[in-house]
Amino acid sequence: MHDQSKMGEANLSGQLRDVWRVYTERPVLIVMALGFSSGLPLVLTGSTLALWMADEGVDLGTIGLFSLVGLPYVLKFLWAPLVDAVRVPFLSRLLGRRRGWLMATQLALVVAIALMGLVDPLRAPGLMALAAITVAFLSATQDIAIDAFRVETLKENQQAAGVANFVAAYQVAMRLVAGVGTVAAVSVFGSLGAAPDTVWSWAYGLTALFMGVGLIASLLAREPDVSASIEAAQDNLSFATRFNQAVVSPFADFVQKRGWLSLLAFVVLFKFGDAFAGAMVAPFALDIGFEKTIYISVANGVGLPAALAGGFAGGMLGRLVTMKTALWTAGILQMVSNLVFCWQAWVGPDATALGVTVGIEAFTSGFGTVIFVAFLSSLCVTREFTATQFALLTALAAVGRTILSASAGFAAAAIGWVPFFLLTTLAAVPGLLFLVWLGRQNLLDGANPLRAAGKA
């Protein structure tokens, strides 16, 4: 019995070592660094930009309309086939098909983010919109390249660790660097005597330099083995055949799925309530009396660990239950969490209450994101079309954050904060109704990547 106990402990210790070893393998660490690069630009055109605009006195309606600058994330499936079929001059020849695209988009993002910081959002909102759309376009293109690289690089037993590392680094870049870091830089530059109308420019310029993490990762990465064989195969194909394989086949394959229209509608609506509220969180905090530095420090200081904890909890639940149960859990948590903002509006600018509010929202959002990404992955079963199909699905998922949320500022200004956040709670209901429909049609019984990862 004693020997059996020792053997059990040794087996458990060995399993833990194996799990840890996967997280530290070179390809998984490269994907983690690319996750950082992916997360950095998003809030610079989203919540951080909204905070900048609110700080400059831009009206709520205009701030809400700026959700539309995220349209490239919605439309990226339109040019995703080009990332598969077209090579970047010089860089693709030097680095390979996937790394060439990674390097090109990352270099362009450094320049675009720095230039965006030079625009005055109050005096030149149109020019700011153009600059933000440019950053979003480049960021969306980088995401296409990263997703393709990740799928083709990681082995099956590395996928779960790769996604976990990617999401963690994404959250660090998004919340800690591009969020609290950028706003903290504004305060530091102000305290050093920089002119008030230049502090945001300096902060955005500094943040742009952090894209160097992705550039270093792209240089250190190895081109996926399958990439060279695909390039060689493409060289022997006619233009018409290459066009059909890159543009037509991925979509033709997807529409063969039973209930594909209902699945796409669910993808659009599942996180709409969460996104509708998220578009106005920063202006809400400033409007009820928080200083921007206090808000951003509490929001990201609490929000980052809460989001990581939520992602971990979502991943663990996904290993234990069916996809249907996981989606229901995530959907209900996301919906109910919006009500905490009503409480925050009643309490007012209390930092402790803000920590509770942000913690709940970030935990449920992180929880839902991991479950939702696993669901999207389960829909991409044809490996040669994974990049384009995943781009299509994530683009549709971004509709709620961009087009549908564009009216959020006008709604908040018209009805007030408490009714607005009640409305965002109701906005989650259509997604849950589609979840009922999909469950009854047995369209949620596909493979669960999280459970597969747990068994591996």
N, C-alpha and C positions, 0 to 999 in steps of 0.2 A: 504493500500500500504506500509505504514511504517512497519507494522507488518510482511508483506511478505518479505520485504527487510531484516529485522532482522532474519527471519527464514532461508532465503537463506544464510546469512552470517554464521549463526550457523551451517547449514548443511555443508558448505564448510570447516568451521573450524573443524568440526567433521571428515570429510573425510581426511583432512590433518593429524589429530591426528592418525587416523587409519593407514594411509600410514606409518607414522613415527614409529608407534608401531610395525609394521611388521618388519621393518629394525632392531629393537632393541630386537627382541625375541631371546631367547637362541639358538635355532637351527640355525637361520640365522647368528648369531654372531659366532657360531662354524664353520659354513661353510666359513665365512670370514677369520677366522684364518687359516683354511685349504687352502684357496686360497693363503695366504702368503707363506705357506709351499710349495705349488705347484710351485709358481713363482720363488722361490729362486734358485733352481739348474740350470734352463734352460740357463741363460746367463753365468753361470760359465763354461759351456761347449760350449758356443757360442760366443757372442760379447766380453765379458770380457776376455775370453781365447784368442780370436783373438787379442785383444789389448795387452795382456801380450806377446804373441808371436811376434807381431810387435815391441814391446818395446825391446825385446831381439834380434831382427835382423833376425828373421825367414823369409824366402822368401815368396812372395805373393802366389805362386803356392801351397806351403805346407799349408799355412793358409787357402786357399780356400778348399783344400782337407779335412781339418778338419771339414768341414760341415758334412762329412760322420759319424762323431761320434754321430750324432743325429739319426742314423738308428734305435735304439730302439724305438723312438717315432713313426717311420713308421711301425715297426713290432710288436708293442705291442698287436695288436689284436690276435696274435698267442698264447700268454699266458694269455690273458684276461680271458678265460674260467676257468683257474686254480684259479684265484682270486675268482671266483664265487663258485667253487666246492671243493677246497682244503683248509684245515685249517692249520694255522701256529701253530707248536707245542708250547705248554704252553700258548702263548699269546692269541690264539683264545679261549682256554678253560677259561682263566682268564678274558678277555675283550670282547669276542664275535667275531663272524665271520668277520665283517667289521673292527672293531677297532683293532683286532689282526693284520690284514694286514697293517693298517695305522701305528701302532706302530713299526712293524718290518721294514718297508721300511724307516721310519724316523730315527730310530736308526742307520740303515746301512748307510744312507746318511750322517749323522754327521761324521762317520768314513771315508767314501769314499772321501768326499770333503776335509777333512783335509789331507788325504794321497795324494790326487791329487796335493795339494799345495806344496808337498815336491819334485815333479819331475821337472827337468830342461827341458823345451820344446825345447831348442836349441841343447843340447847335447844328449838328449834321447827322440826324437820325437815319436818313437814307443811306449815307455813306457807311455808317456803322452797320446797318443791315447788310449791305454788300460785303463788308469785311467779315462779318460773322458768318454769312452764308458760305463765303470762300473757305473759312476755317472748317465749317461743318462738312463741306464737300470733301475736302482733303482728309478730314478725320474719318468720314464714312468710307472713303476709298481705302484708307489704311486698315480699317476694320475688316473689309472684304479680304484684303491680302493676309491679314493676321489669321483670320478664321481658316482660310485655305491652307496656310502654312501649318497651323496647329493640327488640323485634321490629317495632313499628309506626313507630318513629322513624328507625332507621338504614336507609339505602339499601343495596342489595345489595353495593356496593363498599366499604361502611363496616362491614359485619357482622364481618369477621375482626378488624379493628383494634378495634372496639368490644368484642368478647369478650375480646381480649387485654388491653386497658386495664381492663376490668371485673375480670378475674381477678387482675391485678396489684394493683389497689387493694383488692380483697377480701382478698388475702393480707396486705397491709400493715396493714389494719384488724384483721384477725383475730389475726395473730401479733404485730405490733409494738405496736399500741395496746391492744387488749383483752387481749392476752397479757402480754408483757413490760412494757408501760406500766402496766397495772393493778397488777401485782405490785410494780413499782418504786415506784409511788405509795404502796403499803402501807408500804414501807420508809422513804420520805421522811416520810410523816405520823408514823410511829413515831419517827423521829429528831427531829422537831419537837416531840415531847412529847405527841402525841395518845394517849389511853387505848388500851391494847391491844385492848379490845373494840369500838373505834370505827374502827380504821384501815381495815378492809375497807369499811365504810360510806362513809367519805370517798372511798376509791379508786373505788368503783362510781359514786358521785355525780359525780366528776370525769369518768369515762369516759363517762357518759351525755351530757355536754355535747358530746362529739365527734359525736353524731348531728346536730349543727348543720351538718356538711358536707353531709349528704343534704338537709337543709331548704333550704340555700342553693341546691343544685343544682335542687331541685324548683321554687323560685321563679324561677330563671334559665332553666329549660327552657321549650321551646315545646310546647304540646299537639300531638300527632301530627295531621297533616292528616286522616287517615282517621277519627279519633275523632269529629269533628263530624258527619261523614256517617253514622257508625254510630248516634250519638245520635238524629239526625233520623229514620233508618230505624226505630229502636226505638220512637219516639213514635207511629208509625203502625201498630204491631203490637198484636194482642190479647195479654192476659197469657198465655194458653195457648201462643201461638206463640212469645213471648219465652222462656217457660220451656223449651219444646222446643229452641229454638236454643241456649240457654245451658247447659242441663243434659243433655239427652238426645243431641243431635246429635254433640257431640265424642266421646263414648264409643261411640256407634253407628258413627261413622266409623272409630274405631281398631280395633274388633273385626272389621272387614272385612279387615284385614291377614292374610295367610297366616301361620300359626304364631304368632298374637298371644299366646297363653298362654305359649308357650316364651320369647318375647321378654320378657314381663313377669317371668317367673321369673329369667331371666338378669339383668335390671335389678336385681332384689332382691339377687342373690347375688354379683354381680361384685366388689363392693368390701367384701364381708362380712368377709373375713380382715383386711383393712386396718383396718376400723372396729372389729372385735373387739379388736384389739391397741391401737388408739388410745384406747379408752375408759379404759385403765388406765395409760397412759404416765406421767402426772404422779404418781399414787400410787406407782407402781413406783420412780420416781426418788427420791422422798422416803424410801421404805421402805429402799432400799439405802444411804442415807446422805448424799444431796445436800441442801444447804441450798436452800430454795425460791428465793432470789434468784439463786444460782448456776445452778440448773437452768433457771429461766425465761430468764435472760440468755443462756446457751449455746443453749438450745432454740430461742429465737426469733432470736438473733443469727446463728446458723448456719442455722436452719430456714427463715427468710424468703428469703435469697438462693438457698438450695438448692431451695426450692419454685418460685421464679420461674424458675430455670434448668431445672428439670424440666418446667415448663409450656412454656417455649420449645422445649426438645428434643422434647417430645411434639407440639407444633404443627408443627415442622419435619418430624418423621417422618411425621406425618399427611398432609403435602403430597406425600410421595414414595412411599408404599406404600398398599395396599388397606386398607379398614377391618378386615378379618379379620386381616391381619398386624399392624396397629397394636394391636388388642385383645389378641392373643396376647402381644405384647411387653410391654404394660402389665400384663397379668394375671400373667405370670411374674415380672416385676420386683417387683410388689407382694407376691407370695407369698414370694419369697426374702428380701426386705428384713426381714421379721419375725424372721428368724433372728439378725439382728444384735443384737437385744435379749437373746438368750441369752448372747452374748458379753459384752455390757455387764454382765449379772448376774454373770458369772464374774469380770470385771475389777474390779467394784465402783465406788465413787464417784470415778472419775477423770475430770476435766473434759475432757481431750483425747479420751478414748475416747467420752465423751458427745457431743462435737462430731461425731465420725465417725458414731456411731449415728444421731443426729438428722439429720445431713446426708444419709445414705443413705435414711432413712425419708421425709424431706421431699421429696427429689428424685423418688423413685419415686411418692410420693403425688401430687405436682404433675403428673408425667408422665401418670399414670393418669387424673387428673381431666380434663385437656384432651382426651384421647382419648375418655373416657367421655361427656363433654358433647357432643362432636362426634357420637358415636353416637346419643345421645338426640335431638339436633337432626335427624339424618337420618330419624328415625322420625316426625317432625312435618311431614308434607308438605302437609297441608291448611291453608292459611294462616289461614282464618277461625277455626280451632280451635286455633291454635298455643299460646295462653296456657294454656288448660285442659288440653290434652294434655301440654304440657311440665310443668305442675304435677303431673299424674298421674305422669309418669315420674320426676321428681325426688323426689316423695313416696315412691314405691316404692323408689327408690335409698336413701332415708334409713332404711328399715326395718332394715338391718344396723346402722346407727349407734345406733338407739334400741331397738327391741323385741328383736332378736336379740342385742344386746350387753349387755342388762340383767343377764345372769347372769355377766358377766365378773369382777366383784368376788368373787363366791362361788367361782368356779373358781380364781382366783388364790390366794385364801386357803386353799383346800382342797388344791391340788396343788403350790403354790410357783411361783416366777417362771419358771424355765427350762422346766418342763413346760407352763406356761400359754402361753408364747410359741411352743412347738412346736405346741400345740393350735391357736393362731391361724394358724399356717402351714398346717395341715391344713384349716382352715376355708375357705381359698381354693380348695380342690380342687373343690367342687360347681360353683362359677362357671365353672371351666375345663372341666368336663365338659359343661355347657350350651353352652359355646363350641364344643366339638367337635360337638355335635348341631346347633347352628345353622349351622355351616359345612357340614356334610354335607347339610343341607336347603336350602342356598343362600339363607339368610335374612340374610346379611351383605353382600350385593352391592349394596345401595342406594347412594345418593349420599353422598359423603364431603365435608361442608362445608369441611373443612380443605384438601382437594385442590382443591375448587372455588375457595376463596379464593386458593390459590396460583396458580391459572391466571388469575384475574381481573386 
